[in-house]
Amino acid sequence: MTTEQGQLVETSDESMNKNRTIEWSTIPTPTSLPEVAPCDWAEALNGPDTDTAQVIVLDCRRDESGALPTDTHVMTQKVSAALQSWSGQRRFDSSPFLVLTRGAISVSTDEVVHPAGSAIWELVKSAQTENPGRIILVDTDSSDKGLGDLFGLMAVRNMTVTAVASAEPQLAIRGDILFAPRRNGIGHAPDPATVVAESVEQSPAASSKSADPSIVRMFRQAVADDKFGDGLEFLLAAAKLRPAFDHYAAGIPRGIGLSGGTPHNSGGDTLPHVVLICTPAFLGGYIQYILLAAHLGGHRRLSVIPLSGYEPDEPLPASLDAAIESIAKTVLDTVGNDEFVLAGMSGGGNLAHATAARLLEQSNTRLQGLIIFDSFIAREANERQMATARDAVVDTEAMIPDLAGFTTERLTALACWLELLLQLEYQPVECEALVIKCTKPSPTHNLNEWPIESWSTEQTVQTVDAEHVALCSTEAHTTAQVVDQWLRQLSANDG
């Protein structure tokens, strides 16, 4: 559709671009063209390990059969892996990365958006925010064969030179006409990092769904289309493009504790210090334990350890080992000289168990015990829980969108940590443990009937007449009583 200003408005494909309107404007063809030659990504990757300035091109216009890509998962994994490798090698520091697509976006009402290409665009736009000025997105209607033959090589060269000369991070080429996204149809293309930052800073409760960052929109659409698993795969691919840590760094994550980021809940001083590990499915933050803390923390020292990556500028763990080591050292920083117990609900319990094992391997003598709130060791049980994560995530945002709503950081961190949970291996830890099981089935599964599992060589099993989520919410008062009674007995035994 042509506007009075001669702009073309992208019309949303109902399955992939619901609630999205982007204005594309024609821009002049650059007259001053740089001396640039494209280099195929595979050739650059397998080439000499030298730092040479060249534009690296990842051509995503075809799959392995030569047809227009239709497998979104395969294509996003391919792009994610390539971007990760490119950004992680210093020899490519002076080499821009150009991703070439076909049919990923529409600049007129008669153009059809293809889901795989659209997913690639959303993924690469996210990567652009982490690598400002270094990644270029170009969508074309050209049917050339790419860098594999002479005609295709010349076509890609011309597109590369034009894209670099235009200085546009995102460009659509239709024949000899260039289009670029414009805010309100005028001025220069917005900086992708600025656009995403502005979207993330808005409260999810106050902003419309159409104002969501691109990654969030794509995930919402996957949930609406009953493709939660595919949505998680997409989020995981996007997560791999975010900054990651492979060793412990003090102060990451931020906001430890229940009261303004203080090391512990100042309401009580009774020891042992209870340290709760957050569960990934709650979209991060201490809010998941706030009711339990209200009943338990009035007299007892209590802290919450959030998982890194859920807030802006927080990196994600590069591996399971890095994740557990970081949690373990953050726990030690938090408790100081206190004797303490580790605890966690659902997936947080699995992480608490792994952290306890790590601390005991390091001969830590201040760890007094472990508390598991309805967590599971068996892969079958965890996969069954994973299948219900959709409802948990969606319900969480509906209940407390201002505190735990969808943002790009929270959703990609969710996918990262859920993937890490599936990598955990279990051996009973050698410390006293309290295992709390539910007696009522959850609306989506009956894991309350799952056999008792061995978390520790010395474990006590207690039941609470509640379903899974209620343990730390509507039945938090009962759960707190069970925990406090066990802690008093633990202290008496130590005494």
Sequence and secondary structure as in RCSB ss.txt:
>XXXX:A:sequence
MTTEQGQLVETSDESMNKNRTIEWSTIPTPTSLPEVAPCDWAEALNGPDTDTAQVIVLDCRRDESGALPTDTHVM
TQKVSAALQSWSGQRRFDSSPFLVLTRGAISVSTDEVVHPAGSAIWELVKSAQTENPGRIILVDTDSSDKGLGDL
FGLMAVRNMTVTAVASAEPQLAIRGDILFAPRRNGIGHAPDPATVVAESVEQSPAASSKSADPSIVRMFRQAVAD
DKFGDGLEFLLAAAKLRPAFDHYAAGIPRGIGLSGGTPHNSGGDTLPHVVLICTPAFLGGYIQYILLAAHLGGHR
RLSVIPLSGYEPDEPLPASLDAAIESIAKTVLDTVGNDEFVLAGMSGGGNLAHATAARLLEQSNTRLQGLIIFDS
FIAREANERQMATARDAVVDTEAMIPDLAGFTTERLTALACWLELLLQLEYQPVECEALVIKCTKPSPTHNLNEW
PIESWSTEQTVQTVDAEHVALCSTEAHTTAQVVDQWLRQLSANDG
>XXXX:A:secstr
 B TTS EEE   TTT TT  EEEEEE   SS     EEEHHHHHTS S     EEEEE SS TTSS    HHHH
HHHHHHHHHHHHT GGGTT  EEEEESSSS SSTT    HHHHHHHHHHHHHHHHSTTTEEEEEE     GGGSH
HHHHHHHHHHHHHHHHT SEEEEETTEEEEE GGG SS   HHHHHHHHHHS TTTS GGGS HHHHHHHHHHHT
T HHHHHHHHHHHHTTS EESS  TT S   SSSTT SS TT  EEEEEEEE  GGGTSSGGGGHHHHHHHTTTE
EEEEE  TTSSTT  EESSHHHHHHHHHHHHHHHHTT  EEEEEETHHHHHHHHHHHHHHHTT SSEEEEEEES 
  SHHHHHHHHHTHHHHHHHHHHH HHHH   HHHHHHHHHHHHHHTT     EEEEEEEEEESS BTTB GGGS
     EEEEEEEEESS GGGGGTTTHHHHHHHHHHHHHHHHHHH 
